[in-house]
Amino acid sequence: MRTTTPAPPVPSASTTRSDLAAALTRYGFGAATGLIPMNAPGVRLARGLVAAIMGALGSTPRGTAVTAVRAPVRGDWVLGPGVTYGRRAIYYVHGSAYAICSARTHRSLAARLSATTGLPVFVVDYRLAPEHPFPTAAGDIAVGWDWLLTQGYAAEDLVIAGDSAGGHLICDLLLHRAATDRPQPAAAVLFSPLIDLTFALAAEQERVRRDPAISAAAAKRLVDLYTAGVDPEHPRLRLDFWRSDRLPPFLIQAGGAEMLSADARYLDAELRDHGGASTLEIWPGLMHVFQALPRLAPEADAALLRVRDFLAALDTVAAHTDSEAS
């Protein structure tokens, strides 16, 4: 059932628990990420390691329903307890450097997002690098979106959400649609979005505070598996937000302890500077995509409540606009 618990404000400071979680991550998972080679065995190891962490630190609500879709697009419908199909839905694009995760690893996050918002969530299972390099993932994301439109959903009745590299894929899709004046979703919700694929922003942030989970150099090696041989100035890699006035409202959440907080700030500034609407939340002391790890970060559920209220506020504005028009 959709919760009515009021959403708390974004904390003003980190907690002892978040500081301890960051320290433990730095000397555990964080130490291992720099040692994993970027070859086939290394990628398999990374996939298994991240899947295990997501499973151990996630939490899937009892009563969640999952329905697999295998053609013409691959993915999972995830419905939290009490949630049913209706006019609206969330299209979710997972992250992890285009190479690591899947619809299955993100099932817990999708289920909790569904339970909190009351909306069914379709998690697209796009093909991964290095087996499927650029632009495969971007193409699969577009196919998934178009497939949802054939299922009876109007663009304005969909919310697009995602994390990490999924944020870049989402922005690429929305900017491409803006360039051709096609309808946009009602909103975009991004958790710890990756925007700068050169990791220059992340490296600069890293000099201020080291990311407890992974270094900018190690993360770039993973992303390079997807972008190998492609000019980094390619317009689908180095995104231009000059058409932000044609994009939906964004909610951007990132952890204060992660290097991609720099990307979150950059994206928020680019959207605003080019006429778009953006709400930025930096959660002090928290790590990359903390929303997926409620057993590590209790703030994960609070962040999803803020997603719920962000979407509800947009609904209120849309309803008021419709009543004035009539």
C-alpha positions as CSV (number, residue, x, y, z in Angstrom):
1,M,0.0,0.0,0.0
2,R,1.2,3.5,-0.7
3,T,2.4,5.1,2.5
4,T,1.1,8.5,3.7
5,T,4.1,9.1,6.1
6,P,5.2,12.7,5.7
7,A,8.5,13.1,3.8
8,P,11.3,14.4,6.1
9,P,13.6,17.2,5.0
10,V,17.0,16.5,3.6
11,P,19.4,16.2,6.6
12,S,21.7,19.1,7.2
13,A,24.6,16.9,8.3
14,S,25.8,13.4,8.1
15,T,25.1,10.9,10.9
16,T,27.4,8.7,12.9
17,R,25.9,5.7,11.1
18,S,26.5,7.2,7.6
19,D,30.1,8.1,8.5
20,L,30.7,4.6,9.8
21,A,29.1,3.0,6.7
22,A,31.3,5.1,4.5
23,A,34.4,4.1,6.4
24,L,33.5,0.4,6.3
25,T,32.8,0.6,2.5
26,R,36.1,2.4,1.9
27,Y,38.2,-0.4,3.5
28,G,36.0,-3.2,2.2
29,F,34.3,-2.9,-1.2
30,G,36.2,0.3,-2.0
31,A,39.5,-1.3,-1.6
32,A,38.5,-4.2,-3.9
33,T,37.1,-2.1,-6.7
34,G,40.6,-0.8,-7.6
35,L,42.0,-4.3,-7.8
36,I,39.5,-5.9,-10.2
37,P,40.9,-6.1,-13.7
38,M,38.8,-4.8,-16.6
39,N,38.8,-8.0,-18.6
40,A,36.1,-10.7,-19.0
41,P,36.8,-12.5,-15.7
42,G,37.1,-9.2,-13.9
43,V,33.7,-8.0,-15.2
44,R,32.1,-11.3,-14.2
45,L,33.6,-10.9,-10.7
46,A,32.3,-7.3,-10.5
47,R,28.8,-8.3,-11.6
48,G,28.7,-11.0,-9.0
49,L,30.1,-8.8,-6.2
50,V,27.6,-5.9,-6.9
51,A,24.7,-8.3,-7.2
52,A,25.6,-9.8,-3.8
53,I,25.8,-6.4,-2.2
54,M,22.5,-5.2,-3.7
55,G,20.8,-8.4,-2.5
56,A,22.3,-8.2,1.0
57,L,21.7,-4.5,1.6
58,G,18.4,-4.1,-0.3
59,S,15.0,-5.0,1.0
60,T,12.1,-6.2,-1.1
61,P,8.6,-5.6,0.5
62,R,6.6,-8.7,1.1
63,G,3.9,-9.1,-1.5
64,T,5.9,-7.6,-4.4
65,A,4.8,-9.0,-7.8
66,V,7.3,-9.4,-10.6
67,T,6.3,-10.1,-14.3
68,A,9.1,-10.7,-16.8
69,V,8.9,-9.2,-20.3
70,R,11.2,-10.8,-22.9
71,A,10.0,-9.5,-26.3
72,P,10.2,-7.1,-28.0
73,V,12.1,-5.6,-25.1
74,R,13.6,-7.3,-22.0
75,G,12.7,-6.1,-18.5
76,D,10.6,-6.7,-15.5
77,W,7.3,-5.2,-14.3
78,V,7.7,-4.7,-10.6
79,L,4.6,-3.9,-8.5
80,G,5.0,-3.2,-4.8
81,P,2.4,-4.7,-2.4
82,G,-1.1,-3.4,-3.2
83,V,0.0,-1.7,-6.4
84,T,-2.0,-2.4,-9.5
85,Y,-1.7,-1.4,-13.2
86,G,-3.4,1.8,-14.2
87,R,-3.0,4.8,-16.4
88,R,0.4,5.8,-15.0
89,A,3.7,4.0,-14.6
90,I,7.5,4.5,-13.9
91,Y,10.1,3.6,-16.5
92,Y,13.3,2.7,-14.7
93,V,16.8,2.7,-16.2
94,H,19.4,1.0,-13.9
95,G,23.0,2.1,-13.7
96,S,26.4,0.7,-12.8
97,A,28.7,1.8,-15.6
98,Y,26.8,0.3,-18.5
99,A,28.4,-3.0,-17.6
100,I,27.4,-4.4,-14.2
101,C,23.8,-4.4,-13.1
102,S,20.4,-5.7,-14.4
103,A,16.7,-5.5,-13.8
104,R,17.1,-8.3,-11.2
105,T,19.8,-6.4,-9.1
106,H,17.5,-3.4,-9.0
107,R,14.3,-5.3,-8.1
108,S,14.4,-4.3,-4.5
109,L,14.7,-0.6,-5.3
110,A,12.0,-0.8,-7.9
111,A,9.7,-2.6,-5.5
112,R,10.2,0.0,-2.8
113,L,9.8,2.9,-5.3
114,S,6.6,1.2,-6.5
115,A,5.3,0.8,-3.0
116,T,6.1,4.3,-2.0
117,T,4.6,6.0,-5.1
118,G,1.8,3.6,-5.8
119,L,2.9,3.2,-9.4
120,P,4.0,0.1,-11.3
121,V,7.6,0.2,-12.3
122,F,9.0,-1.3,-15.5
123,V,12.8,-1.9,-15.2
124,V,14.4,-2.2,-18.6
125,D,17.1,-4.9,-18.9
126,Y,19.3,-3.3,-21.5
127,R,22.3,-5.2,-22.9
128,L,25.6,-4.6,-21.2
129,A,29.2,-3.8,-22.1
130,P,31.7,-5.0,-23.0
131,E,29.7,-7.6,-24.9
132,H,27.5,-4.8,-26.3
133,P,29.3,-1.5,-26.7
134,F,28.0,2.0,-27.5
135,P,25.4,2.8,-28.6
136,T,23.6,-0.5,-27.7
137,A,22.4,0.5,-24.3
138,A,21.1,3.9,-25.5
139,G,19.2,2.0,-28.3
140,D,17.7,-0.5,-25.9
141,I,16.5,2.4,-23.7
142,A,14.7,4.0,-26.6
143,V,13.1,0.7,-27.7
144,G,11.9,0.2,-24.1
145,W,10.3,3.7,-24.0
146,D,8.7,3.2,-27.4
147,W,7.3,-0.2,-26.3
148,L,5.7,1.4,-23.3
149,L,3.9,3.8,-25.6
150,T,2.5,0.9,-27.5
151,Q,1.1,-0.6,-24.3
152,G,-1.4,2.3,-23.9
153,Y,0.7,4.7,-21.9
154,A,0.9,8.3,-23.0
155,A,4.3,10.0,-22.6
156,E,2.9,12.5,-20.1
157,D,1.5,9.7,-17.9
158,L,5.0,8.1,-17.5
159,V,7.8,9.0,-15.1
160,I,11.3,8.1,-16.1
161,A,13.7,7.3,-13.3
162,G,17.2,5.8,-13.0
163,D,20.5,5.8,-11.3
164,S,24.2,6.3,-12.1
165,A,24.9,5.6,-15.8
166,G,21.1,5.3,-16.1
167,G,21.0,9.0,-15.6
168,H,23.2,9.6,-18.6
169,L,21.0,7.2,-20.7
170,I,17.9,9.0,-19.6
171,C,19.2,12.5,-20.4
172,D,20.3,11.2,-23.8
173,L,16.8,9.9,-24.5
174,L,15.1,13.0,-23.3
175,L,17.4,15.4,-25.2
176,H,16.9,13.4,-28.4
177,R,13.2,13.6,-28.0
178,A,13.4,17.4,-27.3
179,A,15.4,17.9,-30.5
180,T,12.5,16.4,-32.5
181,D,9.7,18.0,-30.3
182,R,8.3,14.7,-29.3
183,P,6.2,14.4,-26.1
184,Q,8.1,14.1,-22.8
185,P,7.4,12.2,-19.6
186,A,5.7,13.9,-16.7
187,A,9.0,14.0,-14.7
188,A,12.5,12.6,-14.5
189,V,13.9,11.3,-11.2
190,L,17.6,10.6,-11.0
191,F,19.6,9.0,-8.3
192,S,23.4,9.7,-8.3
193,P,23.4,10.4,-12.1
194,L,26.6,10.0,-14.1
195,I,26.8,12.9,-16.7
196,D,30.4,13.5,-17.4
197,L,31.8,10.3,-18.9
198,T,35.3,11.6,-18.8
199,F,35.1,11.7,-15.0
200,A,36.8,15.1,-14.9
201,L,34.1,16.4,-12.6
202,A,34.3,13.3,-10.4
203,A,38.1,13.5,-10.2
204,E,37.9,17.1,-9.1
205,Q,35.4,16.2,-6.4
206,E,37.6,13.3,-5.4
207,R,40.3,15.8,-4.5
208,V,37.9,17.3,-1.9
209,R,36.6,14.0,-0.6
210,R,37.4,10.5,-1.7
211,D,34.4,8.4,-2.8
212,P,34.2,5.4,-0.3
213,A,33.0,2.9,-3.0
214,I,35.3,3.5,-6.0
215,S,37.8,5.9,-7.5
216,A,37.2,8.1,-10.5
217,A,39.9,6.2,-12.4
218,A,38.4,2.8,-11.7
219,A,34.9,3.9,-12.5
220,K,36.2,5.4,-15.8
221,R,37.8,2.1,-16.7
222,L,34.4,0.4,-16.4
223,V,32.6,3.1,-18.5
224,D,35.4,2.8,-21.1
225,L,34.2,-0.7,-21.8
226,Y,31.1,0.8,-23.2
227,T,32.6,3.8,-25.0
228,A,35.8,2.3,-26.2
229,G,36.9,3.7,-29.6
230,V,34.2,6.5,-29.6
231,D,35.2,10.2,-29.6
232,P,34.4,11.5,-26.1
233,E,33.0,14.6,-27.8
234,H,30.3,12.5,-29.6
235,P,27.0,14.3,-29.0
236,R,25.4,11.3,-27.4
237,L,28.3,11.0,-24.9
238,R,29.0,14.7,-24.1
239,L,25.5,15.9,-23.7
240,D,24.4,19.4,-24.6
241,F,21.5,20.7,-22.4
242,W,20.6,23.8,-24.4
243,R,17.1,22.5,-25.0
244,S,16.4,22.0,-21.3
245,D,13.3,24.2,-21.6
246,R,11.7,21.3,-23.5
247,L,12.6,18.7,-20.8
248,P,10.3,17.6,-18.0
249,P,10.9,18.7,-14.4
250,F,13.8,16.8,-12.7
251,L,14.4,15.6,-9.2
252,I,18.1,14.8,-8.7
253,Q,19.3,13.1,-5.5
254,A,22.9,12.3,-4.7
255,G,25.0,11.4,-1.7
256,G,27.3,13.9,-0.2
257,A,30.1,11.3,0.2
258,E,30.2,10.3,-3.5
259,M,32.2,11.7,-6.3
260,L,29.1,11.9,-8.6
261,S,27.7,14.6,-6.3
262,A,29.7,16.8,-8.7
263,D,27.8,15.5,-11.7
264,A,24.5,16.0,-9.9
265,R,25.4,19.7,-9.2
266,Y,26.5,20.1,-12.8
267,L,23.3,18.6,-14.2
268,D,21.1,20.8,-12.0
269,A,23.0,23.9,-13.1
270,E,22.8,23.0,-16.8
271,L,19.1,22.4,-16.6
272,R,18.4,25.6,-14.8
273,D,20.8,27.7,-16.9
274,H,19.0,26.6,-20.1
275,G,15.4,27.1,-19.0
276,G,14.6,23.8,-17.4
277,A,13.2,22.9,-14.0
278,S,15.3,21.0,-11.5
279,T,15.3,20.2,-7.8
280,L,18.6,19.1,-6.4
281,E,19.1,17.2,-3.1
282,I,22.5,16.4,-1.8
283,W,22.2,14.0,1.2
284,P,25.2,14.6,3.6
285,G,27.5,11.6,4.3
286,L,25.6,9.2,2.0
287,M,27.0,7.1,-0.8
288,H,26.3,6.3,-4.4
289,V,22.7,5.3,-5.0
290,F,22.0,5.0,-1.3
291,Q,18.3,4.7,-2.1
292,A,19.0,1.1,-3.1
293,L,20.6,0.2,0.2
294,P,18.1,0.6,3.1
295,R,19.9,-1.9,5.3
296,L,23.0,0.3,5.0
297,A,21.4,3.7,4.9
298,P,18.1,4.2,6.7
299,E,17.8,7.5,4.8
300,A,17.0,5.4,1.7
301,D,13.3,5.3,2.6
302,A,13.1,9.0,3.4
303,A,14.6,9.8,0.0
304,L,11.9,7.7,-1.7
305,L,9.2,9.6,0.3
306,R,10.6,12.8,-1.2
307,V,10.3,11.3,-4.7
308,R,6.6,10.5,-3.9
309,D,6.0,14.1,-2.7
310,F,7.8,15.5,-5.7
311,L,5.5,13.6,-8.1
312,A,2.4,14.5,-6.0
313,A,3.3,18.2,-6.2
314,L,3.6,17.9,-10.0
315,D,0.2,16.2,-10.1
316,T,-1.3,19.1,-8.1
317,V,0.1,21.7,-10.4
318,A,-1.1,19.8,-13.5
319,A,-4.6,19.4,-12.1
320,H,-4.8,23.1,-11.3
321,T,-3.6,24.0,-14.8
322,D,-6.2,21.7,-16.3
323,S,-9.0,23.2,-14.2
324,E,-8.0,26.7,-15.2
325,A,-7.9,25.7,-18.9
326,S,-11.4,24.3,-18.7
